[in-house]
Amino acid sequence: MGSSRIGLWLNNSVYAVKKKTVWSVSHKCSIILNLSQWISKFLFITSAVAFKLQFTKTVL
């Protein structure tokens, strides 16, 4: 009885650690994805503004 209980406890511990690791990894991935989305938006806006400025300079 004792050994099976220890085995169960070990399995639960390993499962909890795996779950935690997977969660933290996916959390980091989502943060990185959000950051890259913000960076691409920012770059798009800046390039659009730069293009507009360039265009108005050319027209004027």
MIKOLFI-796065 format. One line per 5 residues: number of its first residue (from 1); their letters; for each residue x, y, z of N, C-alpha, C. Coordinates in Angstrom, 2 decimals. Example, Ala and Ser with C-alpha at 12.3 -4.5 7.8 and 13.67 -1.06 7.14 Angstrom:
BEGIN
1) AS) 13.19/-5.69/7.80/12.30/-4.50/7.80/13.20/-3.30/7.80  12.85/-2.25/7.08/13.67/-1.06/7.14/12.90/0.03/7.87
# end
This chain:
BEGIN
1) MGSSR) 0.83/-1.21/0.00/0.00/0.00/0.00/0.87/1.26/0.00  1.91/1.22/0.82/2.76/2.41/0.96/3.46/2.78/-0.33  3.97/1.77/-1.04/4.73/2.05/-2.26/3.83/2.63/-3.35  2.60/2.12/-3.45/1.70/2.63/-4.48/1.30/4.07/-4.16  1.19/4.38/-2.88/0.85/5.74/-2.47/1.98/6.70/-2.85
6) IGLWL) 3.23/6.23/-2.63/4.39/7.05/-2.99/4.44/7.25/-4.50  4.14/6.18/-5.24/4.11/6.26/-6.70/3.08/7.27/-7.18  1.91/7.23/-6.57/0.84/8.18/-6.90/1.28/9.60/-6.62  1.89/9.78/-5.45/2.34/11.11/-5.05/3.38/11.64/-6.04  4.31/10.75/-6.44/5.34/11.13/-7.42/4.71/11.51/-8.75
11) NNSVY) 3.75/10.70/-9.20/3.07/10.99/-10.46/2.37/12.35/-10.39  1.69/12.61/-9.29/1.00/13.89/-9.11/1.99/15.05/-9.12  3.12/14.86/-8.43/4.13/15.91/-8.37/4.69/16.21/-9.75  5.04/15.15/-10.48/5.58/15.31/-11.83/4.56/15.99/-12.72  3.30/15.58/-12.61/2.23/16.17/-13.41/2.09/17.66/-13.10
16) AVKKK) 2.14/18.00/-11.80/2.00/19.40/-11.39/3.15/20.24/-11.95  4.36/19.69/-11.87/5.54/20.42/-12.38/5.43/20.61/-13.89  5.03/19.54/-14.59/4.87/19.63/-16.05/3.83/20.68/-16.41  2.71/20.65/-15.68/1.62/21.59/-15.93/2.12/23.03/-15.74  2.86/23.24/-14.65/3.39/24.56/-14.34/4.35/25.01/-15.44
21) TVWSV) 5.23/24.10/-15.86/6.22/24.42/-16.90/5.52/24.78/-18.20  4.56/23.96/-18.60/3.82/24.21/-19.84/3.12/25.56/-19.75  2.52/25.85/-18.59/1.82/27.12/-18.44/2.78/28.29/-18.56  3.93/28.20/-17.88/4.88/29.32/-17.91/5.44/29.51/-19.31  5.69/28.40/-20.01/6.22/28.49/-21.38/5.18/29.13/-22.29
26) SHKCS) 3.93/28.69/-22.19/2.88/29.25/-23.04/2.64/30.71/-22.69  2.77/31.04/-21.40/2.60/32.42/-20.96/3.69/33.30/-21.57  4.93/32.81/-21.53/6.05/33.55/-22.13/5.84/33.71/-23.62  5.38/32.65/-24.27/5.14/32.71/-25.72/4.08/33.75/-26.05  3.02/33.80/-25.25/1.96/34.78/-25.52/2.47/36.20/-25.31
31) IILNL) 3.33/36.39/-24.30/3.91/37.72/-24.06/4.76/38.12/-25.26  5.58/37.17/-25.75/6.44/37.45/-26.90/5.60/37.76/-28.14  4.52/37.00/-28.33/3.63/37.24/-29.47/3.00/38.63/-29.38  2.54/38.99/-28.18/1.95/40.31/-27.98/2.96/41.40/-28.29  4.18/41.22/-27.79/5.24/42.20/-28.04/5.52/42.35/-29.52
36) SQWIS) 5.61/41.23/-30.22/5.91/41.30/-31.66/4.76/41.96/-32.41  3.52/41.72/-31.96/2.37/42.38/-32.58/2.45/43.89/-32.38  2.78/44.31/-31.14/2.90/45.74/-30.86/4.02/46.36/-31.68  5.15/45.64/-31.77/6.30/46.15/-32.53/5.93/46.31/-34.00  5.24/45.31/-34.56/4.88/45.39/-35.97/3.88/46.52/-36.21
41) KFLFI) 2.93/46.71/-35.27/1.98/47.83/-35.39/2.73/49.15/-35.36  3.65/49.26/-34.40/4.43/50.49/-34.22/5.24/50.78/-35.48  5.89/49.75/-36.02/6.69/49.92/-37.23/5.82/50.32/-38.40  4.64/49.71/-38.50/3.73/50.03/-39.59/3.30/51.50/-39.51  2.94/51.93/-38.29/2.50/53.32/-38.09/3.63/54.29/-38.41
46) TSAVA) 4.84/53.99/-37.90/5.97/54.89/-38.16/6.30/54.95/-39.63  6.27/53.81/-40.31/6.58/53.81/-41.74/5.50/54.57/-42.51  4.24/54.43/-42.09/3.15/55.15/-42.74/3.32/56.65/-42.56  3.67/57.06/-41.34/3.88/58.49/-41.05/5.07/59.01/-41.86  6.15/58.24/-41.88/7.35/58.64/-42.63/7.02/58.78/-44.12
51) FKLQF) 6.24/57.83/-44.63/5.85/57.86/-46.04/5.01/59.11/-46.32  4.08/59.41/-45.42/3.23/60.60/-45.59/4.08/61.86/-45.60  5.02/61.95/-44.66/5.90/63.11/-44.59/6.71/63.24/-45.88  7.25/62.15/-46.34/8.04/62.12/-47.56/7.18/62.56/-48.75  5.95/62.05/-48.78/5.02/62.35/-49.86/4.68/63.84/-49.87
56) TKTVL) 4.38/64.40/-48.68/4.02/65.82/-48.60/5.21/66.69/-48.98  6.42/66.28/-48.59/7.62/67.03/-48.96/7.78/67.04/-50.48  7.54/65.90/-51.10/7.69/65.78/-52.55/6.65/66.64/-53.26  5.42/66.62/-52.75/4.34/67.39/-53.37/4.60/68.88/-53.22  5.01/69.29/-52.02/5.28/70.70/-51.76/6.59/71.10/-52.44
# end
